[in-house]
Amino acid sequence: MRQPEFWWRNTLPARLAAAVLAPFGRLYGASVGWKQGRSQPYRARVPVICVGNLTVGGTGKTPVATAVAKLLQEKGLSPVFLLRGYKGKTSAALVVEAESHDASMVGDEALLLARVAPTIVSPDRAWGARIAEAIEARVIIMDDGHQNFSVAKDLSLLIVDAETGFGNGRIVPAGPLREPVQQGLRRADAVVLIGDGNPGLPGFTGPVLRARLAAEDRLHGRRVVAFAGIGRPQKFFASLRGAGAELVENYSYPDHHAYSAKEIARLKTRANERNALLITTEKDFVRLGSSEREGIEALPVRVVIEDEASFEQLLQPVFARLAAV
């Protein structure tokens, strides 16, 4: 899905478009509250950390989930990722095998996370949590799931793009929100702001941490042709410029875009014509076939937490529950 421009604009046409769709958005937002009220969440035998957001599209959830997992691993713990497997075809719960599964089966985020720790995709998150227990997870990390109430959470981290905030403040399809901001903030234990900006967090009194996405510094002075099919491709292009690359052309596609062979061939041709390196995100790269990947580089991006001590402090409820088990 390519996000509509009117979600992020304050022009008269944008406000009119949002107003027309607002009734549908209110119904969507109300459905989240309804699901929460009727939920009977499964209480896993191990702590559950949820890394979620309030908007559709990318905000940096997966890099934050990865940072949490690596911190736990440094503490000698064995985390397991649990996610729905967005855009994947599987309807059954399964443990991701990076060598045998592809993005069309389990989704691109699952393949990336499986490089870091065991990863389970399951449309039924409660059943997925049981599988995580069976493979001896010490901590379950839900990548996305703030609006899922089937599993009880010990810690809910809400990731917010500090630059764009909550867009026009409307709910899908009138805006980028999955639910009303205050409703979602009430369930958050902490907020992690990614990038520069100070979006309003109405009524939230918990910890607010700052973080940024950092790309590997290996492109300084290099000419690149970039393409991305993520929530906000412009953020990736900005990361390339920040890494010192000379961005000669860039191409944006809808989030989780499935590239055709013709599209990849065309991109490679343009890179050759411009005497430039063809580069994309890790999420896009794992959606490509092995033959298509030839001649394309992926740019690894990690999240850098400004206050690492405070970030680790957020995990104290998790460590406390582990000590009590």
N, C-alpha and C positions, 0 to 999 in steps of 0.2 A: 504494500500500500504506500503510495506517495502522499505525504501529508499535505493537505490543502493549504495554500498560502494564507487564506483568510484566518486560519487559526492563530497566526502570529502577527497580524496587521491590525491597525486601528483606524483604517480608512472607512468611509461611509459604506462602500460596497461590501467590505469585509464585515462590518457590524450588521448590515442587513442580512447577509448570508447566514451569519451565526444566529440571528434572531429567528429566522425562518425554521432553523433546525433545532432551536433550543428546546421545544417540547419533547422531542425524541431524546435529547440529552438528559433531560430531567428524569425520564422513565428509566434510562440506562443507569443513571446514578442511584435512583431509588432501588433498583434491583440489587445493587451491591449491599445496601443496608438490609434489604429483605433477606438476602442469603446469610448475612452475618447473624441476624436474629433467629434464623431457623437452624443454624449450624449446630452440630454435635461433634466437635473436633476430636480426632484421635490424638491421644496423649502418648507420644513415643517414649520408649524406655531410655532414650538418650536426648540430650538437649537439641533443640531446633533453632537455627538462626535463619531468619528470612531477610533477604536483600531484595527490596522491591522499590516501586515508584508509583507516582500518581498519574503519569501521562503515558500515552502510547508511544512507541518508538524508543530509541536508545537514549539513556541518560548516563550510562557508565556502570550499570548494575553488574555486568559480567566481570569487568576488571576489579570491582570492589569485592565481589564474591571470591575471586581468585586471591586477592590480598588477604581476606579472612582465612581462607584455607591454608595459605602458606604460613600465616602466623600460628595457626593451630598446629601445623606440622612441625614448626620450630619448637613448639611446646611438647612434642612427642605424641601428639594426638593424631587419630586417623579420621579425617573428615570424609564425608560422602556427599556429593552434590545431588540434589533432587530437583527436577524441573519437568515441565509439561512436554517439552520437545516441540516447541512452536514451529510450524510449517513442516514438521516431519510426518510421514505417512503412517507410522506405527500406531496402532490403537491399543496395543498391549504394553504392559510395563516390561522394561528390559534394562539390563546393565549394558551400557554403551561399550562397544569394542571399536576403538579408533581405527584399527586395521581392517575391519570387515564391514563396519557400518559407514554410510555416507550421509550427507546433509539431507538428502531427500527422504531418508528413513527416519533420522532422529533429530534433525534440525542442526543449524550451524553452531549455536551456543553450546550444545551438548558435546560436539566434537572438540571444541576448544577447551571446555572444562575437563574432559576426559584425559587431556594431556597433563593435568595437574593432580587429579585425584579421581577415585572411582566415581562414576556418574550414572545416575538412574533417570530414565525418562519414563513418565507414567501419567497418563491423563487423569487417573485416580491417584491424587497425591498421597492419600492415607495408605493406600496399598503400596505405593512406592516407598513410603517411610518404613513399612514392615519389611520390605526387601532390604532396605539399608540396614536395618537391625540384623537381618539374617546374615549379611556379609560383614558383620561386626564393625559397623560404623560407631565411632565414639561421639561424633557430632554430625548432625545433618544440616547441610546448608541449602536452603531453598533459593535458587536464583529465579527471581520473579515469584510472586505468590502473595503479595500484600492484599490482594482482593480475593484470595482463596482461603476459605475458612475450614477446610477439611482436616487440617493438622494444627494442633496447638503449638504456639511459638514461645520460646523462652526469650528471644531477642528479635526485635523488628527494626531493621535499619532502612530508612527511607532515603533514596538517592534522588537528588534534585539537580537538574542542570541550572546552575546559578545564572547563566547568561540569558536563557530564554524563560526560566521560571515555569509558570503554568500557562503561558500563552495568553489567550483572550479570556481565560478563566471559565470557559464553557466546557461541558461534558460532551464526549463523542456522541453524535457526529458534528455537533456545533463547535467543538473545540477539541483540544488534545487530552483533556482530563478523562480518567477512568471513573472518577467519583468526585464529589465535592471535596475541596481542599481540606476544610476543617474536619470533615468526617474521616478522611484518611490520616490526617495528622494525629487525631486522637488515639489511633492504634500504634503509632510509632514510638519507639523508645529513644531513638536518636535520628538526627538528620545529617546526611553528608552532602554538602554542597560541592558540586564539581565545577571548577572554573571560576571566572570572575563574575561578580554581580551579587545583589542582595535582594532576592525575591522575598516577598512577604510570607511569613509563616504564621497566619492568624491563630492565636490561642495556644501556640506550641511553646512550652516552657522547658523542654528537655535539652540535652546536649546538642550542639550544632558544631560539626567539624567541617573543616575546609580541606579540599583535595584538588588535584589537577591530574590530567592525563598527560603522560610523557612518552614521546616516541624515542626510539633508539637514535642516537646521534651518529649516523653513518652516511648521511645524505648531503652533507654540507657541500654546496656548490654543484651538485649533480642536477642535470636536466631530467625532469620526470613528467610522464603522462600518467595521471592518476584517475582511478575510477572507484566508485563505492556505491553499494546498494545497502545502506544502513539508515537508521532513523534520521540522522542529520549528517549527510555527506560533507557539508561545509565545515563541520568540526574536524573531520579527517584531513581535508585540504589545508585547513589552518595549521594542523599539527605538522604537516609536511613543510610548510613555510617556516614554522617555528624551529624545525630541525635543520633549517638552512638550505632546503632543496629549492631549485628553480622550477616552479610549477608552470610548464609551458602550455598544458591543456588539462582540463579535468572534466569528468563525465559523471553525472549523478543518475542513479537508478532507484526504483522503489525499495523499501526495506525488505530484506530477505529475497531479493530478486534472483530468479533462476536464469542464469545467462545461457543464451543459445550459442551454438558453435559459430554462427555468423557474427554475433556481437563480439565475441572474443577475437575472432580473426580480424574484424574491423579495428578493434582497439590495438592489436599488435601491429597492424599496418600503420596506424597513426603514429605509434611510438617509433617505428622504424623511420618513417618519413621525417619526424622531428628530431631524429638522432637522440632519443631519450629513453630512459628506463621506464618500463611499464610497471606500475606499482598499485597495490590495493590493500585493503584491510585484511586482517587475519580471518575475520568472519566471512568476507567475500571469497578469500582464497580457498577455504575448506569446502565451499559450494562448487568449486570447479573440478572437472575430471582431471585425472592424472596427466593426460596428454595436453589438456588446455593450460595446465600450470606452467608448462615449459616456457621460459622467457618472461615470466611474471614473478615479481617479488612481493612478499607480504611484509608489511611494516608492523612489528610488534609494538603494542602500546600497553603501558602499565599505569596503575593509579599510584600517585604519590600523596600520602596523607601528611598534612602539615604538622599535626601534633600527634606523633605516633604513640606517645605515652597515653594520651586521652583515648586514642583509638583502642589500645589494648585494655584500658580501663572499662570500656564498654562491654568487654567480654567477661567481666567478673561474674555476672549471674550464671553464665554458662559454666565457668570453672567451679562455681559454688555447687551447682547441681551435680557436676561430675564427681565432686568430692563426697557428695551425700549418697551417691549410688553404691 
